[in-house]
Amino acid sequence: MSKQRIAPLVLALSLTVTPLSAAPVKQTTPMTAEEYEPRIQQATANPKTLAAGKRAAFLCLYCHGEDGNSVQENIPNLAGQNPVYLLTQIEKFGDGRRTDAFMSGLIKSLSNEDRVSMAVYYAAMRPIPSKTGDERLVAAGKKRYLTTCSGCHGPKATGSKTVARLAGQRASYLTEALANYRASKSPRTDPVMTLVARKLAPEDIPAIAAYLSTLK
């Protein structure tokens, strides 16, 4: 784990009543992919879900922010993501399809209800776009995005149940993610993203990232 993430983690653990390392791992029956959407719909209809999701996401705020807008460089915003997409990624950390020294342990400590509530909570938050900086860079990024990425992520980059929302995402996170896909160094395996990223010129990556970071 990087030093950038260790400090917030230490602070987070010091503020909890029971340290995460001492918290019992909740024994739950793993959810199937077919359950994700029905459980999200049920939780969304429950007025208590947002409060429950905020509580479940307490240790996440030191990286992802209290409202899902990242406060750490190269950490993604979760605000506004599709809740089914979020729950899918949460479950991947829980069952090992995705790994991270901090995230994997945290997710495994949460019940199925906590995971669903967290996904609904972050989905309900609004991403905060960046202010427009270099207008030429943003314009170039828009052109490249629409011709290369919009087919999957949508013309407004809002994503879907199976594809990440990129609108309002941190430029630093997008730049690193695209560069890693292009260099085949991404911690996640995604043949489509790797193929697309390899077609990008080096100057395309900061342009696309700049454009997407300004979208609402």
C-alpha positions, 0 to 999 in steps of 0.5 A: 500500500502506498504511503499516500493511503497509509496515513488516511487509513491509520487516521480512520482506524484511530477514530473507530470504536473498534479497530478494523483488524479486530472487527469480526468478519461478517459471515454472509452468503455470497450474492449472485450476479442475478441478485444485484439489481433486485437488491439494489431496487429494494434498497433504493425504495427503503428510506433508511438505506442512504443513512445505512450506506453512509455509515457503512462507507465511513472508512472509505471517506478518507480516500473517496470522500464523504460524498464519493468525490475523491480527496486523494490523487489517483483515487476514483470518484464513486459519486453518481456511479450506477449502483449496480455497477458499484455493487458489482465492483464491491463484490469483486473486491469481496470475492477476490476478482479484484484485489487491493491491500486495503479495499479487499479487507474492508469489503470482506468485513461488510455484510451483504446489506452494508455493501448494497446500502453503500452502492445505493448511497454513493450512486445518490451522490453528485460528482463534482466536475473540475473547472475548465482549464485548458480549453484547447485540451478539453476540446481535443479530449472531447473529440477523441472521446466521442470517436473512441470511447462513447460507444461503451461509456455513452455520449455524456460518459454517464456509463451504465450497469456494466460500464463505469461513469467517467463524467466528473471523474478525477483527471489524475485517476483517468490519466493513470488508468488509461496510461496503465491500460495502454502499457498493459500495466493495469491491475485489472484485466479488460481486453476491450480497454487495453485494445482501445487504450493502445490506439490512443496517442500519448497526447490523447490521454491527458486530453480525454482525462481533462475533458471528462473531468469537466462533465457533470 
